[in-house]
Structures are given as structure tokens and as C-alpha cells.
């Protein structure tokens, strides 16, 4: 990978971390408020991210946008079936509420000096590894 691309990725990652920090998306208290239905803050944040993502996916599909290496971006259609999404969403949500953060904030919180999140990172990577190893054995 070229140094220029690495710097672009590094800059975008830092920018993403700043946005998540300033929007309080990494706050355990904000996440608990969301799961207790006490505040709209996180729902508004997540809703705006979903809307932005949906718009950008349509732009990528309609205008044949290319990635940073010049290859066309291919976004496959979503697979049919609801159970896989319900099960995956349930596990993700349970982990989110127990830990107080999803994947991106893990790195940000470690950067803020909350080193106990390294345990969460380890198990997130372990879970991803196990899923990748046994994915083909799961029902489609």
C-alpha cells in the first residue's frame, strides 16, 4: 500500500473518531440512555447514519463509483431471510448494551486511555474469527 493511501485512511479514521467523540456516541451513559429509552440522542445519531448510508449506497450503485484503487465498487443485493439478521442483531445488541460500546468506539475509548476496552477488543476479534471459521456451517 502506498504511503499516500495510508495517510488518507489514517486521516479519515482520526476524523471519524473525532466525530464519534464530539457526538457523544462513545459515551457509556448515552448508550445506556438509548437502551432505557430515556433519550432520543443516539436514535437520532444512528438514524442519520442509516439515512446517509442508504443515500450513499444508491449513489454508488447508480453512478458506478470506483474505489480508491480505481476498481468499481460492487454492492451485492441483501440476502433474503430475517432470522439471520434477528439473531445477529440480538447478539450485537446484547454485546453493545453489556459493554457500553460497539466496534468503532472500542478503538476510540482505548485511545482515550480506557485500557479495559482492550479486553472487549480481544473478544470482538475472537468472535469475528470464530464466525469466519464456522460461517459455512450456519444456516443461510
Order of alpha helices (4+ residues) and beta strands (2+ residues): alpha-alpha-alpha-alpha-alpha-alpha
